[in-house]
């Protein structure tokens, strides 16, 4: 059952489309604004423009995995919260 929309933004960085779609559906149904990126390079670009409240990132992805994304986040003045996942 969907809840009231929130102004919180979540970025999901995951190359597994099924996992990303499942997380996206659950989070949107709970009122969050959700954006998707398929790798760390794309994720970094979106972090710079979206300034999300939360980043959910996979650990292992092509082009750039989750650990370089974490290093990038540490350089930000106000980094978002992070959840790292792996399958």
Secondary structure, DSSP 8 states (H G I E B T S, - for coil): ------S-EEEEE-S-HHHHHHHHHHHHHTT-EEEEESSHHHHHHHHHHH--SEEEEESS-SSS-HHHHHHHHHTSTT--EEEEE--
